[in-house]
Amino acid sequence: MDLQDIIIAMSALGRKRKEKTRMKKFLRDRQAALRNKAMECEMLKRKKQSMLAKQAANQKLVDDFMLFIDTNGDVKDAHNFDEKAMMSTILTRMNGGGGNIGNNGGFATDDGKKEA
């Protein structure tokens, strides 16, 4: 092996090292992007579960109220309906409670004063 062959081999080795370094950096970047997407996916899943829970609570409120409206004088159904709990739930939602923080639909927030 002469000097020219050694120089060619070292040059090829240098190119391979650069390519390996570039590929490692590319892999690290892709792994970081994948981690970010996985975290975003988990956050969206939690947000969806929270929204579904709020919708279920709202639907239960509507269903309970509709049962009370549909009693048509049936004393048994009317007695099973917890009017105080319903009023408490309605007032909580009107006053900004029940998970709708900051968004109360224009209902009173302080001592009956209407939000502007």
Secondary structure, 3 states (H helix, E strand, C coil): CCHHHHHHHHHHHHHHHHHHHHHHHHHHHHHHHHHHHHHHHHHHHHHHHHHHHHHHHHHHHHHHHHHHHCCCCCHHHHHHCCHHHHHHHHHHHHCCCCCCCCCCCCCCCECCECCC
